[in-house]
Amino acid sequence: MSAALPIHVQALEEQLKNRLVPTHLEVLDESAAHTGHMGANAEGFGTHFRIRIASPVFTGKSRVARHRLVYDALQNFIDQGLHALAIEIIEQPH
């Protein structure tokens, strides 16, 4: 089995924008803070991410359903080796 290539912030941002049409989006690569931990790679990036997102798609959905939408939008990256994903849902202003 070959090692997965590191995933880049820009690729995650593009996919989230296309799938969830966010009104706010921050994607942070926190991989360097996990060097030496399970799922980290030798490059120090591309395995551990934090996503802060607001989207009208989340309106009326539970916290679990909102997180599932983010995971579903990024499933191909998870399949490629994205090891950890911290999701922060930001509420839309009323």
PDB file of N, CA, C and O in Angstrom:
ATOM      1  N   MET A   1       0.844  -1.174   0.000  1.00  0.00           N
ATOM      2  CA  MET A   1       0.000   0.000   0.000  1.00  0.00           C
ATOM      3  C   MET A   1       0.888   1.235   0.000  1.00  0.00           C
ATOM      4  O   MET A   1       1.786   1.332   0.837  1.00  0.00           O
ATOM      5  N   SER A   2       0.671   2.180  -0.907  1.00  0.00           N
ATOM      6  CA  SER A   2       1.497   3.382  -0.978  1.00  0.00           C
ATOM      7  C   SER A   2       0.981   4.449  -0.025  1.00  0.00           C
ATOM      8  O   SER A   2      -0.198   4.478   0.328  1.00  0.00           O
ATOM      9  N   ALA A   3       1.903   5.334   0.388  1.00  0.00           N
ATOM     10  CA  ALA A   3       1.535   6.418   1.291  1.00  0.00           C
ATOM     11  C   ALA A   3       0.683   7.438   0.545  1.00  0.00           C
ATOM     12  O   ALA A   3       0.894   7.696  -0.640  1.00  0.00           O
ATOM     13  N   ALA A   4      -0.281   8.013   1.260  1.00  0.00           N
ATOM     14  CA  ALA A   4      -1.146   9.025   0.666  1.00  0.00           C
ATOM     15  C   ALA A   4      -0.371  10.321   0.488  1.00  0.00           C
ATOM     16  O   ALA A   4       0.511  10.649   1.282  1.00  0.00           O
ATOM     17  N   LEU A   5      -0.707  11.036  -0.543  1.00  0.00           N
ATOM     18  CA  LEU A   5      -0.098  12.350  -0.765  1.00  0.00           C
ATOM     19  C   LEU A   5      -0.708  13.354   0.208  1.00  0.00           C
ATOM     20  O   LEU A   5      -1.881  13.236   0.560  1.00  0.00           O
ATOM     21  N   PRO A   6       0.072  14.336   0.645  1.00  0.00           N
ATOM     22  CA  PRO A   6      -0.494  15.351   1.531  1.00  0.00           C
ATOM     23  C   PRO A   6      -1.634  16.105   0.842  1.00  0.00           C
ATOM     24  O   PRO A   6      -1.613  16.333  -0.367  1.00  0.00           O
ATOM     25  N   ILE A   7      -2.609  16.477   1.633  1.00  0.00           N
ATOM     26  CA  ILE A   7      -3.775  17.223   1.155  1.00  0.00           C
ATOM     27  C   ILE A   7      -3.525  18.697   1.437  1.00  0.00           C
ATOM     28  O   ILE A   7      -2.977  19.042   2.483  1.00  0.00           O
ATOM     29  N   HIS A   8      -3.917  19.560   0.526  1.00  0.00           N
ATOM     30  CA  HIS A   8      -3.666  20.989   0.660  1.00  0.00           C
ATOM     31  C   HIS A   8      -4.932  21.752   1.035  1.00  0.00           C
ATOM     32  O   HIS A   8      -6.036  21.395   0.624  1.00  0.00           O
ATOM     33  N   VAL A   9      -4.749  22.808   1.821  1.00  0.00           N
ATOM     34  CA  VAL A   9      -5.845  23.667   2.266  1.00  0.00           C
ATOM     35  C   VAL A   9      -6.698  24.114   1.081  1.00  0.00           C
ATOM     36  O   VAL A   9      -7.926  24.069   1.153  1.00  0.00           O
ATOM     37  N   GLN A  10      -6.069  24.538   0.007  1.00  0.00           N
ATOM     38  CA  GLN A  10      -6.795  25.071  -1.142  1.00  0.00           C
ATOM     39  C   GLN A  10      -7.755  24.035  -1.734  1.00  0.00           C
ATOM     40  O   GLN A  10      -8.856  24.382  -2.162  1.00  0.00           O
ATOM     41  N   ALA A  11      -7.348  22.789  -1.759  1.00  0.00           N
ATOM     42  CA  ALA A  11      -8.211  21.739  -2.307  1.00  0.00           C
ATOM     43  C   ALA A  11      -9.447  21.538  -1.424  1.00  0.00           C
ATOM     44  O   ALA A  11     -10.555  21.363  -1.932  1.00  0.00           O
ATOM     45  N   LEU A  12      -9.253  21.564  -0.109  1.00  0.00           N
ATOM     46  CA  LEU A  12     -10.390  21.435   0.803  1.00  0.00           C
ATOM     47  C   LEU A  12     -11.319  22.631   0.661  1.00  0.00           C
ATOM     48  O   LEU A  12     -12.538  22.470   0.596  1.00  0.00           O
ATOM     49  N   GLU A  13     -10.748  23.828   0.612  1.00  0.00           N
ATOM     50  CA  GLU A  13     -11.554  25.041   0.467  1.00  0.00           C
ATOM     51  C   GLU A  13     -12.404  24.985  -0.803  1.00  0.00           C
ATOM     52  O   GLU A  13     -13.600  25.275  -0.771  1.00  0.00           O
ATOM     53  N   GLU A  14     -11.790  24.618  -1.899  1.00  0.00           N
ATOM     54  CA  GLU A  14     -12.498  24.567  -3.180  1.00  0.00           C
ATOM     55  C   GLU A  14     -13.674  23.590  -3.118  1.00  0.00           C
ATOM     56  O   GLU A  14     -14.774  23.898  -3.578  1.00  0.00           O
ATOM     57  N   GLN A  15     -13.433  22.433  -2.556  1.00  0.00           N
ATOM     58  CA  GLN A  15     -14.500  21.432  -2.499  1.00  0.00           C
ATOM     59  C   GLN A  15     -15.629  21.887  -1.573  1.00  0.00           C
ATOM     60  O   GLN A  15     -16.802  21.716  -1.902  1.00  0.00           O
ATOM     61  N   LEU A  16     -15.285  22.465  -0.420  1.00  0.00           N
ATOM     62  CA  LEU A  16     -16.318  22.948   0.501  1.00  0.00           C
ATOM     63  C   LEU A  16     -17.122  24.091  -0.129  1.00  0.00           C
ATOM     64  O   LEU A  16     -18.340  24.159   0.034  1.00  0.00           O
ATOM     65  N   LYS A  17     -16.445  24.977  -0.837  1.00  0.00           N
ATOM     66  CA  LYS A  17     -17.151  26.077  -1.508  1.00  0.00           C
ATOM     67  C   LYS A  17     -18.122  25.543  -2.557  1.00  0.00           C
ATOM     68  O   LYS A  17     -19.248  26.028  -2.668  1.00  0.00           O
ATOM     69  N   ASN A  18     -17.694  24.561  -3.313  1.00  0.00           N
ATOM     70  CA  ASN A  18     -18.543  23.986  -4.355  1.00  0.00           C
ATOM     71  C   ASN A  18     -19.725  23.217  -3.795  1.00  0.00           C
ATOM     72  O   ASN A  18     -20.819  23.260  -4.359  1.00  0.00           O
ATOM     73  N   ARG A  19     -19.516  22.516  -2.696  1.00  0.00           N
ATOM     74  CA  ARG A  19     -20.559  21.648  -2.153  1.00  0.00           C
ATOM     75  C   ARG A  19     -21.497  22.340  -1.165  1.00  0.00           C
ATOM     76  O   ARG A  19     -22.697  22.069  -1.157  1.00  0.00           O
ATOM     77  N   LEU A  20     -20.953  23.239  -0.326  1.00  0.00           N
ATOM     78  CA  LEU A  20     -21.752  23.807   0.770  1.00  0.00           C
ATOM     79  C   LEU A  20     -22.002  25.308   0.654  1.00  0.00           C
ATOM     80  O   LEU A  20     -22.728  25.869   1.475  1.00  0.00           O
ATOM     81  N   VAL A  21     -21.429  25.959  -0.328  1.00  0.00           N
ATOM     82  CA  VAL A  21     -21.619  27.389  -0.586  1.00  0.00           C
ATOM     83  C   VAL A  21     -21.562  28.187   0.725  1.00  0.00           C
ATOM     84  O   VAL A  21     -22.541  28.831   1.102  1.00  0.00           O
ATOM     85  N   PRO A  22     -20.425  28.144   1.414  1.00  0.00           N
ATOM     86  CA  PRO A  22     -20.337  28.799   2.724  1.00  0.00           C
ATOM     87  C   PRO A  22     -20.333  30.330   2.633  1.00  0.00           C
ATOM     88  O   PRO A  22     -19.855  30.916   1.661  1.00  0.00           O
ATOM     89  N   THR A  23     -20.877  30.950   3.674  1.00  0.00           N
ATOM     90  CA  THR A  23     -20.797  32.402   3.813  1.00  0.00           C
ATOM     91  C   THR A  23     -19.566  32.782   4.623  1.00  0.00           C
ATOM     92  O   THR A  23     -19.147  33.939   4.613  1.00  0.00           O
ATOM     93  N   HIS A  24     -18.995  31.825   5.315  1.00  0.00           N
ATOM     94  CA  HIS A  24     -17.728  31.995   6.039  1.00  0.00           C
ATOM     95  C   HIS A  24     -16.999  30.661   5.963  1.00  0.00           C
ATOM     96  O   HIS A  24     -17.596  29.603   6.166  1.00  0.00           O
ATOM     97  N   LEU A  25     -15.700  30.721   5.668  1.00  0.00           N
ATOM     98  CA  LEU A  25     -14.921  29.484   5.595  1.00  0.00           C
ATOM     99  C   LEU A  25     -13.468  29.767   5.956  1.00  0.00           C
ATOM    100  O   LEU A  25     -12.826  30.643   5.377  1.00  0.00           O
ATOM    101  N   GLU A  26     -12.974  29.020   6.907  1.00  0.00           N
ATOM    102  CA  GLU A  26     -11.551  29.002   7.244  1.00  0.00           C
ATOM    103  C   GLU A  26     -11.129  27.538   7.281  1.00  0.00           C
ATOM    104  O   GLU A  26     -11.774  26.717   7.933  1.00  0.00           O
ATOM    105  N   VAL A  27     -10.066  27.220   6.592  1.00  0.00           N
ATOM    106  CA  VAL A  27      -9.493  25.877   6.639  1.00  0.00           C
ATOM    107  C   VAL A  27      -8.056  26.032   7.115  1.00  0.00           C
ATOM    108  O   VAL A  27      -7.244  26.687   6.462  1.00  0.00           O
ATOM    109  N   LEU A  28      -7.749  25.429   8.249  1.00  0.00           N
ATOM    110  CA  LEU A  28      -6.431  25.533   8.860  1.00  0.00           C
ATOM    111  C   LEU A  28      -5.768  24.162   8.873  1.00  0.00           C
ATOM    112  O   LEU A  28      -6.360  23.179   9.318  1.00  0.00           O
ATOM    113  N   ASP A  29      -4.544  24.107   8.384  1.00  0.00           N
ATOM    114  CA  ASP A  29      -3.770  22.865   8.430  1.00  0.00           C
ATOM    115  C   ASP A  29      -3.019  22.837   9.756  1.00  0.00           C
ATOM    116  O   ASP A  29      -2.081  23.609   9.959  1.00  0.00           O
ATOM    117  N   GLU A  30      -3.423  21.961  10.645  1.00  0.00           N
ATOM    118  CA  GLU A  30      -2.810  21.841  11.969  1.00  0.00           C
ATOM    119  C   GLU A  30      -1.894  20.623  12.057  1.00  0.00           C
ATOM    120  O   GLU A  30      -1.556  20.179  13.154  1.00  0.00           O
ATOM    121  N   SER A  31      -1.497  20.092  10.929  1.00  0.00           N
ATOM    122  CA  SER A  31      -0.705  18.869  10.884  1.00  0.00           C
ATOM    123  C   SER A  31       0.623  18.979  11.621  1.00  0.00           C
ATOM    124  O   SER A  31       1.046  18.027  12.276  1.00  0.00           O
ATOM    125  N   ALA A  32       1.287  20.134  11.521  1.00  0.00           N
ATOM    126  CA  ALA A  32       2.600  20.295  12.159  1.00  0.00           C
ATOM    127  C   ALA A  32       2.529  20.081  13.664  1.00  0.00           C
ATOM    128  O   ALA A  32       3.494  19.620  14.273  1.00  0.00           O
ATOM    129  N   ALA A  33       1.399  20.411  14.263  1.00  0.00           N
ATOM    130  CA  ALA A  33       1.229  20.222  15.705  1.00  0.00           C
ATOM    131  C   ALA A  33       1.062  18.748  16.083  1.00  0.00           C
ATOM    132  O   ALA A  33       1.084  18.402  17.264  1.00  0.00           O
ATOM    133  N   HIS A  34       0.895  17.891  15.090  1.00  0.00           N
ATOM    134  CA  HIS A  34       0.664  16.463  15.337  1.00  0.00           C
ATOM    135  C   HIS A  34       1.812  15.588  14.849  1.00  0.00           C
ATOM    136  O   HIS A  34       1.659  14.371  14.748  1.00  0.00           O
ATOM    137  N   THR A  35       2.950  16.185  14.549  1.00  0.00           N
ATOM    138  CA  THR A  35       4.104  15.425  14.092  1.00  0.00           C
ATOM    139  C   THR A  35       4.436  14.331  15.100  1.00  0.00           C
ATOM    140  O   THR A  35       4.538  14.588  16.300  1.00  0.00           O
ATOM    141  N   GLY A  36       4.599  13.139  14.613  1.00  0.00           N
ATOM    142  CA  GLY A  36       4.900  12.007  15.483  1.00  0.00           C
ATOM    143  C   GLY A  36       3.671  11.285  15.999  1.00  0.00           C
ATOM    144  O   GLY A  36       3.795  10.212  16.589  1.00  0.00           O
ATOM    145  N   HIS A  37       2.488  11.845  15.792  1.00  0.00           N
ATOM    146  CA  HIS A  37       1.251  11.204  16.243  1.00  0.00           C
ATOM    147  C   HIS A  37       0.715  10.282  15.159  1.00  0.00           C
ATOM    148  O   HIS A  37       1.125  10.364  14.002  1.00  0.00           O
ATOM    149  N   MET A  38      -0.184   9.423  15.534  1.00  0.00           N
ATOM    150  CA  MET A  38      -0.842   8.518  14.597  1.00  0.00           C
ATOM    151  C   MET A  38      -1.486   9.338  13.484  1.00  0.00           C
ATOM    152  O   MET A  38      -2.159  10.332  13.754  1.00  0.00           O
ATOM    153  N   GLY A  39      -1.285   8.933  12.256  1.00  0.00           N
ATOM    154  CA  GLY A  39      -1.895   9.581  11.108  1.00  0.00           C
ATOM    155  C   GLY A  39      -1.092  10.726  10.534  1.00  0.00           C
ATOM    156  O   GLY A  39      -1.405  11.207   9.445  1.00  0.00           O
ATOM    157  N   ALA A  40      -0.060  11.179  11.238  1.00  0.00           N
ATOM    158  CA  ALA A  40       0.778  12.263  10.722  1.00  0.00           C
ATOM    159  C   ALA A  40       1.704  11.704   9.649  1.00  0.00           C
ATOM    160  O   ALA A  40       1.953  10.500   9.588  1.00  0.00           O
ATOM    161  N   ASN A  41       2.208  12.598   8.807  1.00  0.00           N
ATOM    162  CA  ASN A  41       3.142  12.149   7.791  1.00  0.00           C
ATOM    163  C   ASN A  41       4.477  12.865   7.964  1.00  0.00           C
ATOM    164  O   ASN A  41       4.592  13.779   8.780  1.00  0.00           O
ATOM    165  N   ALA A  42       5.457  12.462   7.220  1.00  0.00           N
ATOM    166  CA  ALA A  42       6.801  13.038   7.338  1.00  0.00           C
ATOM    167  C   ALA A  42       6.870  14.477   6.841  1.00  0.00           C
ATOM    168  O   ALA A  42       7.778  15.217   7.220  1.00  0.00           O
ATOM    169  N   GLU A  43       5.921  14.882   5.996  1.00  0.00           N
ATOM    170  CA  GLU A  43       5.934  16.234   5.444  1.00  0.00           C
ATOM    171  C   GLU A  43       5.498  17.284   6.461  1.00  0.00           C
ATOM    172  O   GLU A  43       5.873  18.449   6.326  1.00  0.00           O
ATOM    173  N   GLY A  44       4.724  16.911   7.465  1.00  0.00           N
ATOM    174  CA  GLY A  44       4.253  17.862   8.469  1.00  0.00           C
ATOM    175  C   GLY A  44       3.065  18.687   8.031  1.00  0.00           C
ATOM    176  O   GLY A  44       2.738  19.687   8.671  1.00  0.00           O
ATOM    177  N   PHE A  45       2.404  18.284   6.940  1.00  0.00           N
ATOM    178  CA  PHE A  45       1.175  18.962   6.529  1.00  0.00           C
ATOM    179  C   PHE A  45       0.279  17.991   5.779  1.00  0.00           C
ATOM    180  O   PHE A  45       0.731  16.960   5.280  1.00  0.00           O
ATOM    181  N   GLY A  46      -1.007  18.343   5.708  1.00  0.00           N
ATOM    182  CA  GLY A  46      -1.918  17.570   4.881  1.00  0.00           C
ATOM    183  C   GLY A  46      -2.635  16.415   5.529  1.00  0.00           C
ATOM    184  O   GLY A  46      -3.228  15.597   4.827  1.00  0.00           O
ATOM    185  N   THR A  47      -2.605  16.314   6.858  1.00  0.00           N
ATOM    186  CA  THR A  47      -3.282  15.183   7.506  1.00  0.00           C
ATOM    187  C   THR A  47      -4.279  15.599   8.593  1.00  0.00           C
ATOM    188  O   THR A  47      -5.239  14.874   8.852  1.00  0.00           O
ATOM    189  N   HIS A  48      -4.065  16.752   9.230  1.00  0.00           N
ATOM    190  CA  HIS A  48      -4.908  17.210  10.342  1.00  0.00           C
ATOM    191  C   HIS A  48      -5.389  18.634  10.045  1.00  0.00           C
ATOM    192  O   HIS A  48      -4.582  19.548   9.879  1.00  0.00           O
ATOM    193  N   PHE A  49      -6.718  18.813   9.981  1.00  0.00           N
ATOM    194  CA  PHE A  49      -7.274  20.109   9.613  1.00  0.00           C
ATOM    195  C   PHE A  49      -8.351  20.557  10.596  1.00  0.00           C
ATOM    196  O   PHE A  49      -9.014  19.744  11.241  1.00  0.00           O
ATOM    197  N   ARG A  50      -8.501  21.874  10.687  1.00  0.00           N
ATOM    198  CA  ARG A  50      -9.603  22.500  11.427  1.00  0.00           C
ATOM    199  C   ARG A  50     -10.392  23.315  10.408  1.00  0.00           C
ATOM    200  O   ARG A  50      -9.817  24.076   9.628  1.00  0.00           O
ATOM    201  N   ILE A  51     -11.715  23.149  10.423  1.00  0.00           N
ATOM    202  CA  ILE A  51     -12.591  23.869   9.505  1.00  0.00           C
ATOM    203  C   ILE A  51     -13.583  24.675  10.318  1.00  0.00           C
ATOM    204  O   ILE A  51     -14.287  24.147  11.179  1.00  0.00           O
ATOM    205  N   ARG A  52     -13.621  25.960  10.029  1.00  0.00           N
ATOM    206  CA  ARG A  52     -14.630  26.862  10.609  1.00  0.00           C
ATOM    207  C   ARG A  52     -15.519  27.284   9.448  1.00  0.00           C
ATOM    208  O   ARG A  52     -15.046  27.856   8.465  1.00  0.00           O
ATOM    209  N   ILE A  53     -16.801  26.997   9.569  1.00  0.00           N
ATOM    210  CA  ILE A  53     -17.677  27.176   8.415  1.00  0.00           C
ATOM    211  C   ILE A  53     -19.076  27.615   8.831  1.00  0.00           C
ATOM    212  O   ILE A  53     -19.613  27.166   9.843  1.00  0.00           O
ATOM    213  N   ALA A  54     -19.654  28.507   8.019  1.00  0.00           N
ATOM    214  CA  ALA A  54     -21.060  28.877   8.118  1.00  0.00           C
ATOM    215  C   ALA A  54     -21.654  28.690   6.728  1.00  0.00           C
ATOM    216  O   ALA A  54     -21.017  29.018   5.727  1.00  0.00           O
ATOM    217  N   SER A  55     -22.861  28.168   6.669  1.00  0.00           N
ATOM    218  CA  SER A  55     -23.498  27.938   5.376  1.00  0.00           C
ATOM    219  C   SER A  55     -25.013  27.926   5.547  1.00  0.00           C
ATOM    220  O   SER A  55     -25.517  27.396   6.537  1.00  0.00           O
ATOM    221  N   PRO A  56     -25.740  28.499   4.603  1.00  0.00           N
ATOM    222  CA  PRO A  56     -27.195  28.407   4.667  1.00  0.00           C
ATOM    223  C   PRO A  56     -27.692  26.963   4.533  1.00  0.00           C
ATOM    224  O   PRO A  56     -28.824  26.660   4.908  1.00  0.00           O
ATOM    225  N   VAL A  57     -26.863  26.091   4.011  1.00  0.00           N
ATOM    226  CA  VAL A  57     -27.218  24.669   3.889  1.00  0.00           C
ATOM    227  C   VAL A  57     -27.456  24.052   5.271  1.00  0.00           C
ATOM    228  O   VAL A  57     -28.187  23.069   5.391  1.00  0.00           O
ATOM    229  N   PHE A  58     -26.848  24.620   6.306  1.00  0.00           N
ATOM    230  CA  PHE A  58     -26.964  24.078   7.661  1.00  0.00           C
ATOM    231  C   PHE A  58     -28.262  24.481   8.369  1.00  0.00           C
ATOM    232  O   PHE A  58     -28.602  23.900   9.399  1.00  0.00           O
ATOM    233  N   THR A  59     -28.984  25.457   7.837  1.00  0.00           N
ATOM    234  CA  THR A  59     -30.173  25.990   8.491  1.00  0.00           C
ATOM    235  C   THR A  59     -31.178  24.888   8.802  1.00  0.00           C
ATOM    236  O   THR A  59     -31.566  24.105   7.934  1.00  0.00           O
ATOM    237  N   GLY A  60     -31.583  24.852  10.063  1.00  0.00           N
ATOM    238  CA  GLY A  60     -32.589  23.888  10.509  1.00  0.00           C
ATOM    239  C   GLY A  60     -32.068  22.484  10.752  1.00  0.00           C
ATOM    240  O   GLY A  60     -32.845  21.589  11.085  1.00  0.00           O
ATOM    241  N   LYS A  61     -30.776  22.274  10.595  1.00  0.00           N
ATOM    242  CA  LYS A  61     -30.204  20.943  10.790  1.00  0.00           C
ATOM    243  C   LYS A  61     -29.523  20.836  12.151  1.00  0.00           C
ATOM    244  O   LYS A  61     -29.034  21.828  12.691  1.00  0.00           O
ATOM    245  N   SER A  62     -29.498  19.649  12.685  1.00  0.00           N
ATOM    246  CA  SER A  62     -28.841  19.398  13.969  1.00  0.00           C
ATOM    247  C   SER A  62     -27.328  19.500  13.813  1.00  0.00           C
ATOM    248  O   SER A  62     -26.804  19.491  12.699  1.00  0.00           O
ATOM    249  N   ARG A  63     -26.646  19.595  14.929  1.00  0.00           N
ATOM    250  CA  ARG A  63     -25.178  19.643  14.927  1.00  0.00           C
ATOM    251  C   ARG A  63     -24.597  18.421  14.217  1.00  0.00           C
ATOM    252  O   ARG A  63     -23.670  18.540  13.416  1.00  0.00           O
ATOM    253  N   VAL A  64     -25.144  17.262  14.515  1.00  0.00           N
ATOM    254  CA  VAL A  64     -24.659  16.026  13.885  1.00  0.00           C
ATOM    255  C   VAL A  64     -24.890  16.064  12.373  1.00  0.00           C
ATOM    256  O   VAL A  64     -24.012  15.664  11.608  1.00  0.00           O
ATOM    257  N   ALA A  65     -26.045  16.533  11.937  1.00  0.00           N
ATOM    258  CA  ALA A  65     -26.349  16.596  10.509  1.00  0.00           C
ATOM    259  C   ALA A  65     -25.422  17.588   9.801  1.00  0.00           C
ATOM    260  O   ALA A  65     -24.997  17.347   8.671  1.00  0.00           O
ATOM    261  N   ARG A  66     -25.109  18.705  10.471  1.00  0.00           N
ATOM    262  CA  ARG A  66     -24.201  19.695   9.887  1.00  0.00           C
ATOM    263  C   ARG A  66     -22.800  19.100   9.715  1.00  0.00           C
ATOM    264  O   ARG A  66     -22.172  19.266   8.669  1.00  0.00           O
ATOM    265  N   HIS A  67     -22.325  18.417  10.736  1.00  0.00           N
ATOM    266  CA  HIS A  67     -21.003  17.787  10.659  1.00  0.00           C
ATOM    267  C   HIS A  67     -20.987  16.713   9.575  1.00  0.00           C
ATOM    268  O   HIS A  67     -19.999  16.572   8.855  1.00  0.00           O
ATOM    269  N   ARG A  68     -22.069  15.963   9.459  1.00  0.00           N
ATOM    270  CA  ARG A  68     -22.156  14.912   8.433  1.00  0.00           C
ATOM    271  C   ARG A  68     -22.058  15.534   7.040  1.00  0.00           C
ATOM    272  O   ARG A  68     -21.424  14.959   6.156  1.00  0.00           O
ATOM    273  N   LEU A  69     -22.676  16.698   6.832  1.00  0.00           N
ATOM    274  CA  LEU A  69     -22.586  17.377   5.534  1.00  0.00           C
ATOM    275  C   LEU A  69     -21.140  17.730   5.200  1.00  0.00           C
ATOM    276  O   LEU A  69     -20.708  17.584   4.056  1.00  0.00           O
ATOM    277  N   VAL A  70     -20.391  18.196   6.204  1.00  0.00           N
ATOM    278  CA  VAL A  70     -18.983  18.533   5.978  1.00  0.00           C
ATOM    279  C   VAL A  70     -18.190  17.269   5.663  1.00  0.00           C
ATOM    280  O   VAL A  70     -17.418  17.241   4.705  1.00  0.00           O
ATOM    281  N   TYR A  71     -18.379  16.222   6.467  1.00  0.00           N
ATOM    282  CA  TYR A  71     -17.672  14.962   6.208  1.00  0.00           C
ATOM    283  C   TYR A  71     -18.021  14.407   4.821  1.00  0.00           C
ATOM    284  O   TYR A  71     -17.139  13.957   4.089  1.00  0.00           O
ATOM    285  N   ASP A  72     -19.295  14.441   4.470  1.00  0.00           N
ATOM    286  CA  ASP A  72     -19.705  13.932   3.164  1.00  0.00           C
ATOM    287  C   ASP A  72     -19.062  14.738   2.033  1.00  0.00           C
ATOM    288  O   ASP A  72     -18.651  14.174   1.019  1.00  0.00           O
ATOM    289  N   ALA A  73     -18.978  16.064   2.213  1.00  0.00           N
ATOM    290  CA  ALA A  73     -18.371  16.920   1.190  1.00  0.00           C
ATOM    291  C   ALA A  73     -16.888  16.610   0.998  1.00  0.00           C
ATOM    292  O   ALA A  73     -16.340  16.821  -0.084  1.00  0.00           O
ATOM    293  N   LEU A  74     -16.243  16.110   2.049  1.00  0.00           N
ATOM    294  CA  LEU A  74     -14.797  15.864   2.006  1.00  0.00           C
ATOM    295  C   LEU A  74     -14.430  14.381   1.968  1.00  0.00           C
ATOM    296  O   LEU A  74     -13.269  14.028   2.171  1.00  0.00           O
ATOM    297  N   GLN A  75     -15.408  13.512   1.710  1.00  0.00           N
ATOM    298  CA  GLN A  75     -15.162  12.069   1.770  1.00  0.00           C
ATOM    299  C   GLN A  75     -14.002  11.627   0.888  1.00  0.00           C
ATOM    300  O   GLN A  75     -13.234  10.750   1.283  1.00  0.00           O
ATOM    301  N   ASN A  76     -13.859  12.213  -0.294  1.00  0.00           N
ATOM    302  CA  ASN A  76     -12.758  11.784  -1.164  1.00  0.00           C
ATOM    303  C   ASN A  76     -11.405  12.098  -0.528  1.00  0.00           C
ATOM    304  O   ASN A  76     -10.449  11.352  -0.738  1.00  0.00           O
ATOM    305  N   PHE A  77     -11.299  13.184   0.244  1.00  0.00           N
ATOM    306  CA  PHE A  77     -10.048  13.497   0.935  1.00  0.00           C
ATOM    307  C   PHE A  77      -9.809  12.547   2.110  1.00  0.00           C
ATOM    308  O   PHE A  77      -8.672  12.166   2.386  1.00  0.00           O
ATOM    309  N   ILE A  78     -10.870  12.176   2.786  1.00  0.00           N
ATOM    310  CA  ILE A  78     -10.758  11.196   3.879  1.00  0.00           C
ATOM    311  C   ILE A  78     -10.232   9.879   3.293  1.00  0.00           C
ATOM    312  O   ILE A  78      -9.371   9.227   3.884  1.00  0.00           O
ATOM    313  N   ASP A  79     -10.752   9.505   2.144  1.00  0.00           N
ATOM    314  CA  ASP A  79     -10.297   8.291   1.467  1.00  0.00           C
ATOM    315  C   ASP A  79      -8.836   8.387   1.047  1.00  0.00           C
ATOM    316  O   ASP A  79      -8.157   7.366   0.929  1.00  0.00           O
ATOM    317  N   GLN A  80      -8.342   9.611   0.819  1.00  0.00           N
ATOM    318  CA  GLN A  80      -6.960   9.829   0.388  1.00  0.00           C
ATOM    319  C   GLN A  80      -5.985   9.951   1.556  1.00  0.00           C
ATOM    320  O   GLN A  80      -4.778  10.034   1.333  1.00  0.00           O
ATOM    321  N   GLY A  81      -6.477   9.963   2.801  1.00  0.00           N
ATOM    322  CA  GLY A  81      -5.561  10.014   3.925  1.00  0.00           C
ATOM    323  C   GLY A  81      -5.756  11.154   4.902  1.00  0.00           C
ATOM    324  O   GLY A  81      -4.980  11.288   5.848  1.00  0.00           O
ATOM    325  N   LEU A  82      -6.790  11.996   4.697  1.00  0.00           N
ATOM    326  CA  LEU A  82      -7.086  13.010   5.694  1.00  0.00           C
ATOM    327  C   LEU A  82      -7.387  12.273   6.996  1.00  0.00           C
ATOM    328  O   LEU A  82      -8.354  11.515   7.075  1.00  0.00           O
ATOM    329  N   HIS A  83      -6.564  12.495   8.010  1.00  0.00           N
ATOM    330  CA  HIS A  83      -6.633  11.686   9.219  1.00  0.00           C
ATOM    331  C   HIS A  83      -7.537  12.283  10.283  1.00  0.00           C
ATOM    332  O   HIS A  83      -8.283  11.555  10.938  1.00  0.00           O
ATOM    333  N   ALA A  84      -7.484  13.603  10.466  1.00  0.00           N
ATOM    334  CA  ALA A  84      -8.255  14.230  11.534  1.00  0.00           C
ATOM    335  C   ALA A  84      -8.872  15.522  11.024  1.00  0.00           C
ATOM    336  O   ALA A  84      -8.245  16.293  10.297  1.00  0.00           O
ATOM    337  N   LEU A  85     -10.122  15.735  11.427  1.00  0.00           N
ATOM    338  CA  LEU A  85     -10.863  16.905  10.999  1.00  0.00           C
ATOM    339  C   LEU A  85     -11.636  17.458  12.191  1.00  0.00           C
ATOM    340  O   LEU A  85     -12.519  16.793  12.734  1.00  0.00           O
ATOM    341  N   ALA A  86     -11.295  18.683  12.592  1.00  0.00           N
ATOM    342  CA  ALA A  86     -12.036  19.374  13.649  1.00  0.00           C
ATOM    343  C   ALA A  86     -12.976  20.347  12.944  1.00  0.00           C
ATOM    344  O   ALA A  86     -12.535  21.159  12.130  1.00  0.00           O
ATOM    345  N   ILE A  87     -14.264  20.267  13.252  1.00  0.00           N
ATOM    346  CA  ILE A  87     -15.256  21.096  12.574  1.00  0.00           C
ATOM    347  C   ILE A  87     -15.879  22.054  13.580  1.00  0.00           C
ATOM    348  O   ILE A  87     -16.372  21.641  14.630  1.00  0.00           O
ATOM    349  N   GLU A  88     -15.851  23.333  13.245  1.00  0.00           N
ATOM    350  CA  GLU A  88     -16.505  24.362  14.047  1.00  0.00           C
ATOM    351  C   GLU A  88     -17.568  25.008  13.154  1.00  0.00           C
ATOM    352  O   GLU A  88     -17.247  25.675  12.170  1.00  0.00           O
ATOM    353  N   ILE A  89     -18.826  24.799  13.511  1.00  0.00           N
ATOM    354  CA  ILE A  89     -19.933  25.403  12.757  1.00  0.00           C
ATOM    355  C   ILE A  89     -20.177  26.790  13.335  1.00  0.00           C
ATOM    356  O   ILE A  89     -20.368  26.946  14.541  1.00  0.00           O
ATOM    357  N   ILE A  90     -20.169  27.777  12.479  1.00  0.00           N
ATOM    358  CA  ILE A  90     -20.425  29.155  12.888  1.00  0.00           C
ATOM    359  C   ILE A  90     -21.867  29.480  12.521  1.00  0.00           C
ATOM    360  O   ILE A  90     -22.288  29.260  11.386  1.00  0.00           O
ATOM    361  N   GLU A  91     -22.607  29.994  13.465  1.00  0.00           N
ATOM    362  CA  GLU A  91     -24.021  30.304  13.229  1.00  0.00           C
ATOM    363  C   GLU A  91     -24.151  31.482  12.281  1.00  0.00           C
ATOM    364  O   GLU A  91     -23.383  32.441  12.353  1.00  0.00           O
ATOM    365  N   GLN A  92     -25.117  31.401  11.404  1.00  0.00           N
ATOM    366  CA  GLN A  92     -25.435  32.485  10.465  1.00  0.00           C
ATOM    367  C   GLN A  92     -26.091  33.625  11.255  1.00  0.00           C
ATOM    368  O   GLN A  92     -26.902  33.365  12.144  1.00  0.00           O
ATOM    369  N   PRO A  93     -25.758  34.866  10.947  1.00  0.00           N
ATOM    370  CA  PRO A  93     -26.473  35.983  11.575  1.00  0.00           C
ATOM    371  C   PRO A  93     -27.923  35.990  11.121  1.00  0.00           C
ATOM    372  O   PRO A  93     -28.236  35.629   9.987  1.00  0.00           O
ATOM    373  N   HIS A  94     -28.801  36.406  12.023  1.00  0.00           N
ATOM    374  CA  HIS A  94     -30.248  36.425  11.694  1.00  0.00           C
ATOM    375  C   HIS A  94     -30.638  37.760  11.127  1.00  0.00           C
ATOM    376  O   HIS A  94     -31.803  37.972  10.791  1.00  0.00           O
TER     377      HIS A  94
END
